[in-house]
Amino acid sequence: MHDVITMTIKEGDFIKLSYTGKLDDGSIFDTTDEELAKANDLFNENALYGGDIIIIGAEQTIKGLEEDIKKHDVGYEGTIEIPPEKGFGEKSPLLIKSIPAKRFEQKPHEGMRVQIDGRIGLVIRVMGRHVRVDFNSPMASKTVYYDYKINDVLENIKDKAVGLSTLYTGEEMNIEIDDTIAKVQVPLDYSLNQRWMYSRGQMSKDLLKNTELTEVQLIETYTMDILEDTLEEEKNSS
């Protein structure tokens, strides 16, 4: 008879996590399940489904969920109730900000979700040249519930790097590992992507801090073919 080998989750582990977040009434506010996302009007065509890669200890998920994950092994599946103080916090008036209207790419209106300086917020009032934006999480002050499964612990450095890129960008980036150097091929359209501008540094720091990597190179490659394609797209859109 052989002993069963388990892998208890610990600080610094890169894990693949599937989850569905719910409220008291059973309504779903977040999920890594594509079919559930579609059924609950949460589907994002730019997102990857099937599970997120997160680093334990890097504050990439809410405190209550991470604490529960560290009590279990790979393969665990269960449900956890999380109060606001270990979830999305209490609603704070300090997170309601007045933003100049000129900072918005599109004309703002009440109920519009926006991203300012890397933070997601909700427009709650438009007042001439200024816009009131609530940066509190929609889940603030609420008890939440997570059905989750710990699918795997990643060991390969490239898998860790590519997996982490999906967390920060929503898509798998082209990354090559040369000894202890990660060479990240950055799509040219990311140059105007606000999400990437604010996440590239954090992604690099997370990789350097939690792997054997000593260097992360963010590479933009320009070729004549790319230039011609760009010019053709600009021509067609004009």
Phi and psi in degrees as GROMACS dihedral restraints (atoms count N, CA, C in turn):
[ dihedral_restraints ]
;  ai    aj    ak    al  type     phi  dphi    fc
    3     4     5     6     1   -97.7    20    10
    4     5     6     7     1   143.9    20    10
    6     7     8     9     1   -71.1    20    10
    7     8     9    10     1   144.1    20    10
    9    10    11    12     1   -83.5    20    10
   10    11    12    13     1   124.2    20    10
   12    13    14    15     1   -89.6    20    10
   13    14    15    16     1   124.0    20    10
   15    16    17    18     1  -113.3    20    10
   16    17    18    19     1   156.4    20    10
   18    19    20    21     1  -120.8    20    10
   19    20    21    22     1    95.5    20    10
   21    22    23    24     1   -72.0    20    10
   22    23    24    25     1   134.6    20    10
   24    25    26    27     1   -71.3    20    10
   25    26    27    28     1   139.0    20    10
   27    28    29    30     1  -140.3    20    10
   28    29    30    31     1   170.7    20    10
   30    31    32    33     1   -55.1    20    10
   31    32    33    34     1   136.6    20    10
   33    34    35    36     1    88.8    20    10
   34    35    36    37     1    -9.6    20    10
   36    37    38    39     1   -70.2    20    10
   37    38    39    40     1   139.7    20    10
   39    40    41    42     1   -93.4    20    10
   40    41    42    43     1   115.3    20    10
   42    43    44    45     1  -118.8    20    10
   43    44    45    46     1   153.0    20    10
   45    46    47    48     1  -100.8    20    10
   46    47    48    49     1   122.2    20    10
   48    49    50    51     1  -124.6    20    10
   49    50    51    52     1   126.3    20    10
   51    52    53    54     1  -102.9    20    10
   52    53    54    55     1   139.4    20    10
   54    55    56    57     1  -157.3    20    10
   55    56    57    58     1   161.7    20    10
   57    58    59    60     1  -139.4    20    10
   58    59    60    61     1   122.8    20    10
   60    61    62    63     1   -96.4    20    10
   61    62    63    64     1   134.1    20    10
   63    64    65    66     1  -131.7    20    10
   64    65    66    67     1   162.5    20    10
   66    67    68    69     1  -104.7    20    10
   67    68    69    70     1   179.1    20    10
   69    70    71    72     1   -55.1    20    10
   70    71    72    73     1   -36.2    20    10
   72    73    74    75     1   -84.1    20    10
   73    74    75    76     1     3.9    20    10
   75    76    77    78     1    89.2    20    10
   76    77    78    79     1    -5.7    20    10
   78    79    80    81     1   -68.7    20    10
   79    80    81    82     1   143.6    20    10
   81    82    83    84     1   -95.9    20    10
   82    83    84    85     1   131.3    20    10
   84    85    86    87     1  -112.9    20    10
   85    86    87    88     1   -13.3    20    10
   87    88    89    90     1  -161.7    20    10
   88    89    90    91     1   144.0    20    10
   90    91    92    93     1  -161.8    20    10
   91    92    93    94     1   152.0    20    10
   93    94    95    96     1   -98.1    20    10
   94    95    96    97     1     4.2    20    10
   96    97    98    99     1   -94.0    20    10
   97    98    99   100     1   115.9    20    10
   99   100   101   102     1   -60.5    20    10
  100   101   102   103     1   -43.0    20    10
  102   103   104   105     1   -66.7    20    10
  103   104   105   106     1   -40.1    20    10
  105   106   107   108     1   -65.2    20    10
  106   107   108   109     1   -38.6    20    10
  108   109   110   111     1   -60.9    20    10
  109   110   111   112     1   -44.8    20    10
  111   112   113   114     1   -65.5    20    10
  112   113   114   115     1   -41.1    20    10
  114   115   116   117     1   -69.6    20    10
  115   116   117   118     1   -20.8    20    10
  117   118   119   120     1  -115.0    20    10
  118   119   120   121     1    21.2    20    10
  120   121   122   123     1    56.1    20    10
  121   122   123   124     1    37.5    20    10
  123   124   125   126     1  -114.4    20    10
  124   125   126   127     1     0.6    20    10
  126   127   128   129     1   -65.7    20    10
  127   128   129   130     1   134.3    20    10
  129   130   131   132     1  -122.6    20    10
  130   131   132   133     1   114.1    20    10
  132   133   134   135     1   -65.1    20    10
  133   134   135   136     1   -17.0    20    10
  135   136   137   138     1   -93.3    20    10
  136   137   138   139     1    -1.2    20    10
  138   139   140   141     1   -96.3    20    10
  139   140   141   142     1   155.0    20    10
  141   142   143   144     1  -101.6    20    10
  142   143   144   145     1   133.7    20    10
  144   145   146   147     1  -109.7    20    10
  145   146   147   148     1   169.4    20    10
  147   148   149   150     1   112.5    20    10
  148   149   150   151     1   -10.4    20    10
  150   151   152   153     1   137.5    20    10
  151   152   153   154     1   146.2    20    10
  153   154   155   156     1  -102.2    20    10
  154   155   156   157     1   148.4    20    10
  156   157   158   159     1   -97.3    20    10
  157   158   159   160     1   122.0    20    10
  159   160   161   162     1  -131.6    20    10
  160   161   162   163     1   158.0    20    10
  162   163   164   165     1  -102.8    20    10
  163   164   165   166     1   123.6    20    10
  165   166   167   168     1   -68.9    20    10
  166   167   168   169     1   127.3    20    10
  168   169   170   171     1    98.0    20    10
  169   170   171   172     1    -6.3    20    10
  171   172   173   174     1   -99.6    20    10
  172   173   174   175     1    10.6    20    10
  174   175   176   177     1    56.9    20    10
  175   176   177   178     1    42.5    20    10
  177   178   179   180     1   -96.8    20    10
  178   179   180   181     1     1.1    20    10
  180   181   182   183     1  -145.0    20    10
  181   182   183   184     1   171.1    20    10
  183   184   185   186     1   -68.7    20    10
  184   185   186   187     1   153.0    20    10
  186   187   188   189     1   -57.5    20    10
  187   188   189   190     1   -46.0    20    10
  189   190   191   192     1   -63.0    20    10
  190   191   192   193     1   -38.5    20    10
  192   193   194   195     1   -68.9    20    10
  193   194   195   196     1   -43.6    20    10
  195   196   197   198     1   -64.0    20    10
  196   197   198   199     1   -40.4    20    10
  198   199   200   201     1   -60.3    20    10
  199   200   201   202     1   -40.1    20    10
  201   202   203   204     1   -71.6    20    10
  202   203   204   205     1   -38.3    20    10
  204   205   206   207     1   -57.4    20    10
  205   206   207   208     1   -41.4    20    10
  207   208   209   210     1   -70.2    20    10
  208   209   210   211     1    -7.1    20    10
  210   211   212   213     1   -87.8    20    10
  211   212   213   214     1    -6.9    20    10
  213   214   215   216     1  -125.7    20    10
  214   215   216   217     1   177.6    20    10
  216   217   218   219     1  -110.3    20    10
  217   218   219   220     1   168.3    20    10
  219   220   221   222     1   -57.4    20    10
  220   221   222   223     1   134.6    20    10
  222   223   224   225     1    99.1    20    10
  223   224   225   226     1   -13.5    20    10
  225   226   227   228     1   -62.6    20    10
  226   227   228   229     1   142.0    20    10
  228   229   230   231     1  -138.6    20    10
  229   230   231   232     1   127.1    20    10
  231   232   233   234     1  -169.2    20    10
  232   233   234   235     1  -170.5    20    10
  234   235   236   237     1  -129.2    20    10
  235   236   237   238     1   141.5    20    10
  237   238   239   240     1  -132.6    20    10
  238   239   240   241     1   137.5    20    10
  240   241   242   243     1   -96.7    20    10
  241   242   243   244     1   130.9    20    10
  243   244   245   246     1  -127.0    20    10
  244   245   246   247     1   118.3    20    10
  246   247   248   249     1   -74.0    20    10
  247   248   249   250     1   163.6    20    10
  249   250   251   252     1   -52.8    20    10
  250   251   252   253     1   -39.8    20    10
  252   253   254   255     1   -66.4    20    10
  253   254   255   256     1   -18.4    20    10
  255   256   257   258     1  -115.7    20    10
  256   257   258   259     1    10.3    20    10
  258   259   260   261     1  -115.8    20    10
  259   260   261   262     1  -109.1    20    10
  261   262   263   264     1  -102.4    20    10
  262   263   264   265     1    11.8    20    10
  264   265   266   267     1    78.2    20    10
  265   266   267   268     1   174.1    20    10
  267   268   269   270     1   -86.4    20    10
  268   269   270   271     1   151.2    20    10
  270   271   272   273     1   -65.8    20    10
  271   272   273   274     1   129.9    20    10
  273   274   275   276     1  -120.2    20    10
  274   275   276   277     1   130.1    20    10
  276   277   278   279     1   -65.4    20    10
  277   278   279   280     1   -20.1    20    10
  279   280   281   282     1   -70.5    20    10
  280   281   282   283     1   -15.2    20    10
  282   283   284   285     1   -96.6    20    10
  283   284   285   286     1    10.8    20    10
  285   286   287   288     1  -102.7    20    10
  286   287   288   289     1   114.7    20    10
  288   289   290   291     1  -118.0    20    10
  289   290   291   292     1   153.5    20    10
  291   292   293   294     1   -99.4    20    10
  292   293   294   295     1   119.0    20    10
  294   295   296   297     1  -116.5    20    10
  295   296   297   298     1   133.4    20    10
  297   298   299   300     1   -57.9    20    10
  298   299   300   301     1   135.2    20    10
  300   301   302   303     1   -60.6    20    10
  301   302   303   304     1   -28.2    20    10
  303   304   305   306     1   -67.5    20    10
  304   305   306   307     1   -13.1    20    10
  306   307   308   309     1   -81.6    20    10
  307   308   309   310     1    -8.8    20    10
  309   310   311   312     1   -91.2    20    10
  310   311   312   313     1   133.8    20    10
  312   313   314   315     1   -70.5    20    10
  313   314   315   316     1   -33.4    20    10
  315   316   317   318     1  -116.9    20    10
  316   317   318   319     1   157.5    20    10
  318   319   320   321     1   -62.4    20    10
  319   320   321   322     1   118.4    20    10
  321   322   323   324     1   -73.4    20    10
  322   323   324   325     1   150.9    20    10
  324   325   326   327     1  -147.0    20    10
  325   326   327   328     1   157.4    20    10
  327   328   329   330     1   -59.3    20    10
  328   329   330   331     1   135.4    20    10
  330   331   332   333     1    90.9    20    10
  331   332   333   334     1    -4.7    20    10
  333   334   335   336     1   -80.9    20    10
  334   335   336   337     1   132.4    20    10
  336   337   338   339     1   -89.9    20    10
  337   338   339   340     1   134.3    20    10
  339   340   341   342     1  -134.9    20    10
  340   341   342   343     1   163.4    20    10
  342   343   344   345     1  -123.7    20    10
  343   344   345   346     1   118.0    20    10
  345   346   347   348     1  -125.1    20    10
  346   347   348   349     1   123.0    20    10
  348   349   350   351     1    52.0    20    10
  349   350   351   352     1    39.1    20    10
  351   352   353   354     1    82.0    20    10
  352   353   354   355     1     1.0    20    10
  354   355   356   357     1  -109.8    20    10
  355   356   357   358     1   140.5    20    10
  357   358   359   360     1   -91.1    20    10
  358   359   360   361     1   132.5    20    10
  360   361   362   363     1  -141.8    20    10
  361   362   363   364     1   172.8    20    10
  363   364   365   366     1  -120.6    20    10
  364   365   366   367     1   126.3    20    10
  366   367   368   369     1   -71.1    20    10
  367   368   369   370     1   120.9    20    10
  369   370   371   372     1  -110.2    20    10
  370   371   372   373     1   -15.5    20    10
  372   373   374   375     1  -164.0    20    10
  373   374   375   376     1   138.1    20    10
  375   376   377   378     1  -111.6    20    10
  376   377   378   379     1   122.3    20    10
  378   379   380   381     1  -128.0    20    10
  379   380   381   382     1    80.8    20    10
  381   382   383   384     1    61.4    20    10
  382   383   384   385     1  -113.1    20    10
  384   385   386   387     1   -84.7    20    10
  385   386   387   388     1    -4.0    20    10
  387   388   389   390     1  -126.3    20    10
  388   389   390   391     1   150.7    20    10
  390   391   392   393     1  -128.7    20    10
  391   392   393   394     1   130.8    20    10
  393   394   395   396     1   -88.1    20    10
  394   395   396   397     1   124.1    20    10
  396   397   398   399     1  -123.2    20    10
  397   398   399   400     1   130.1    20    10
  399   400   401   402     1   -96.4    20    10
  400   401   402   403     1   113.3    20    10
  402   403   404   405     1   -95.1    20    10
  403   404   405   406     1     6.2    20    10
  405   406   407   408     1   -66.1    20    10
  406   407   408   409     1   146.1    20    10
  408   409   410   411     1   -64.4    20    10
  409   410   411   412     1   142.6    20    10
  411   412   413   414     1   -58.6    20    10
  412   413   414   415     1   -19.1    20    10
  414   415   416   417     1   -95.2    20    10
  415   416   417   418     1     3.6    20    10
  417   418   419   420     1   -58.6    20    10
  418   419   420   421     1   140.8    20    10
  420   421   422   423     1    69.8    20    10
  421   422   423   424     1    10.6    20    10
  423   424   425   426     1  -114.4    20    10
  424   425   426   427     1   143.5    20    10
  426   427   428   429     1   -78.8    20    10
  427   428   429   430     1   131.1    20    10
  429   430   431   432     1  -120.6    20    10
  430   431   432   433     1   161.4    20    10
  432   433   434   435     1  -130.0    20    10
  433   434   435   436     1   136.5    20    10
  435   436   437   438     1  -122.6    20    10
  436   437   438   439     1   123.6    20    10
  438   439   440   441     1   -90.6    20    10
  439   440   441   442     1   122.9    20    10
  441   442   443   444     1  -144.6    20    10
  442   443   444   445     1   160.7    20    10
  444   445   446   447     1  -138.2    20    10
  445   446   447   448     1   133.0    20    10
  447   448   449   450     1   -87.6    20    10
  448   449   450   451     1   102.8    20    10
  450   451   452   453     1   -77.8    20    10
  451   452   453   454     1   -40.0    20    10
  453   454   455   456     1  -167.1    20    10
  454   455   456   457     1   161.3    20    10
  456   457   458   459     1  -114.7    20    10
  457   458   459   460     1   124.5    20    10
  459   460   461   462     1   -81.5    20    10
  460   461   462   463     1   137.6    20    10
  462   463   464   465     1  -113.3    20    10
  463   464   465   466     1   -34.1    20    10
  465   466   467   468     1   -75.2    20    10
  466   467   468   469     1   132.7    20    10
  468   469   470   471     1   -61.3    20    10
  469   470   471   472     1   -42.4    20    10
  471   472   473   474     1   -63.4    20    10
  472   473   474   475     1   -41.8    20    10
  474   475   476   477     1   -60.1    20    10
  475   476   477   478     1   -39.7    20    10
  477   478   479   480     1   -63.5    20    10
  478   479   480   481     1   -45.9    20    10
  480   481   482   483     1   -66.1    20    10
  481   482   483   484     1   -46.7    20    10
  483   484   485   486     1   -65.8    20    10
  484   485   486   487     1   -42.0    20    10
  486   487   488   489     1   -61.8    20    10
  487   488   489   490     1   -41.4    20    10
  489   490   491   492     1   -67.3    20    10
  490   491   492   493     1   -33.5    20    10
  492   493   494   495     1   -61.6    20    10
  493   494   495   496     1   -33.6    20    10
  495   496   497   498     1   -68.8    20    10
  496   497   498   499     1   -32.3    20    10
  498   499   500   501     1   -65.4    20    10
  499   500   501   502     1   -39.3    20    10
  501   502   503   504     1   -89.5    20    10
  502   503   504   505     1   -24.0    20    10
  504   505   506   507     1  -119.6    20    10
  505   506   507   508     1   -18.7    20    10
  507   508   509   510     1    86.5    20    10
  508   509   510   511     1     2.3    20    10
  510   511   512   513     1  -148.4    20    10
  511   512   513   514     1   156.8    20    10
  513   514   515   516     1   -77.7    20    10
  514   515   516   517     1   119.8    20    10
  516   517   518   519     1   -86.6    20    10
  517   518   519   520     1   156.8    20    10
  519   520   521   522     1   -81.0    20    10
  520   521   522   523     1   109.5    20    10
  522   523   524   525     1  -129.1    20    10
  523   524   525   526     1   129.7    20    10
  525   526   527   528     1  -113.8    20    10
  526   527   528   529     1   142.7    20    10
  528   529   530   531     1  -108.1    20    10
  529   530   531   532     1   120.0    20    10
  531   532   533   534     1  -114.0    20    10
  532   533   534   535     1    96.5    20    10
  534   535   536   537     1    59.9    20    10
  535   536   537   538     1  -107.5    20    10
  537   538   539   540     1  -110.9    20    10
  538   539   540   541     1    22.5    20    10
  540   541   542   543     1  -116.2    20    10
  541   542   543   544     1   128.6    20    10
  543   544   545   546     1   -98.9    20    10
  544   545   546   547     1   123.7    20    10
  546   547   548   549     1  -107.5    20    10
  547   548   549   550     1   107.7    20    10
  549   550   551   552     1  -100.1    20    10
  550   551   552   553     1   116.2    20    10
  552   553   554   555     1   -82.2    20    10
  553   554   555   556     1   111.3    20    10
  555   556   557   558     1   -92.9    20    10
  556   557   558   559     1   120.5    20    10
  558   559   560   561     1   -56.3    20    10
  559   560   561   562     1   141.8    20    10
  561   562   563   564     1   -64.1    20    10
  562   563   564   565     1   -29.6    20    10
  564   565   566   567     1   -71.7    20    10
  565   566   567   568     1    -7.9    20    10
  567   568   569   570     1   -72.8    20    10
  568   569   570   571     1   -15.1    20    10
  570   571   572   573     1   -62.2    20    10
  571   572   573   574     1   -23.7    20    10
  573   574   575   576     1  -111.5    20    10
  574   575   576   577     1    10.3    20    10
  576   577   578   579     1   -87.7    20    10
  577   578   579   580     1   109.7    20    10
  579   580   581   582     1   -62.1    20    10
  580   581   582   583     1   -37.7    20    10
  582   583   584   585     1   -60.1    20    10
  583   584   585   586     1   -42.9    20    10
  585   586   587   588     1   -68.3    20    10
  586   587   588   589     1   -38.8    20    10
  588   589   590   591     1   -59.1    20    10
  589   590   591   592     1   -34.7    20    10
  591   592   593   594     1   -93.5    20    10
  592   593   594   595     1   -15.2    20    10
  594   595   596   597     1  -104.7    20    10
  595   596   597   598     1   -17.9    20    10
  597   598   599   600     1   -62.0    20    10
  598   599   600   601     1   -40.2    20    10
  600   601   602   603     1   -67.2    20    10
  601   602   603   604     1   -42.4    20    10
  603   604   605   606     1   -66.9    20    10
  604   605   606   607     1   -39.7    20    10
  606   607   608   609     1   -60.9    20    10
  607   608   609   610     1   -43.9    20    10
  609   610   611   612     1   -63.1    20    10
  610   611   612   613     1   -44.0    20    10
  612   613   614   615     1   -62.7    20    10
  613   614   615   616     1   -41.9    20    10
  615   616   617   618     1   -62.6    20    10
  616   617   618   619     1   -39.6    20    10
  618   619   620   621     1   -67.3    20    10
  619   620   621   622     1   -44.4    20    10
  621   622   623   624     1   -66.6    20    10
  622   623   624   625     1   -37.3    20    10
  624   625   626   627     1   -75.7    20    10
  625   626   627   628     1   -30.5    20    10
  627   628   629   630     1  -114.8    20    10
  628   629   630   631     1     8.4    20    10
  630   631   632   633     1  -136.3    20    10
  631   632   633   634     1  -178.1    20    10
  633   634   635   636     1   -84.2    20    10
  634   635   636   637     1     2.6    20    10
  636   637   638   639     1   -64.7    20    10
  637   638   639   640     1   143.9    20    10
  639   640   641   642     1  -112.7    20    10
  640   641   642   643     1   -10.0    20    10
  642   643   644   645     1  -155.7    20    10
  643   644   645   646     1   139.9    20    10
  645   646   647   648     1  -123.6    20    10
  646   647   648   649     1   120.0    20    10
  648   649   650   651     1  -105.2    20    10
  649   650   651   652     1   125.0    20    10
  651   652   653   654     1  -101.1    20    10
  652   653   654   655     1   109.8    20    10
  654   655   656   657     1  -111.9    20    10
  655   656   657   658     1   123.6    20    10
  657   658   659   660     1  -106.1    20    10
  658   659   660   661     1   123.8    20    10
  660   661   662   663     1  -113.0    20    10
  661   662   663   664     1   123.4    20    10
  663   664   665   666     1  -109.6    20    10
  664   665   666   667     1   131.6    20    10
  666   667   668   669     1  -131.1    20    10
  667   668   669   670     1   166.9    20    10
  669   670   671   672     1   -62.7    20    10
  670   671   672   673     1   -37.2    20    10
  672   673   674   675     1   -62.1    20    10
  673   674   675   676     1   -42.6    20    10
  675   676   677   678     1   -64.6    20    10
  676   677   678   679     1   -42.5    20    10
  678   679   680   681     1   -60.7    20    10
  679   680   681   682     1   -44.5    20    10
  681   682   683   684     1   -64.9    20    10
  682   683   684   685     1   -40.3    20    10
  684   685   686   687     1   -63.8    20    10
  685   686   687   688     1   -39.4    20    10
  687   688   689   690     1   -65.4    20    10
  688   689   690   691     1   -44.2    20    10
  690   691   692   693     1   -63.1    20    10
  691   692   693   694     1   -37.2    20    10
  693   694   695   696     1   -67.6    20    10
  694   695   696   697     1   -40.5    20    10
  696   697   698   699     1   -63.8    20    10
  697   698   699   700     1   -41.5    20    10
  699   700   701   702     1   -64.6    20    10
  700   701   702   703     1   -38.0    20    10
  702   703   704   705     1   -65.4    20    10
  703   704   705   706     1   -44.1    20    10
  705   706   707   708     1   -69.2    20    10
  706   707   708   709     1   -29.4    20    10
  708   709   710   711     1   -84.8    20    10
  709   710   711   712     1   -12.5    20    10
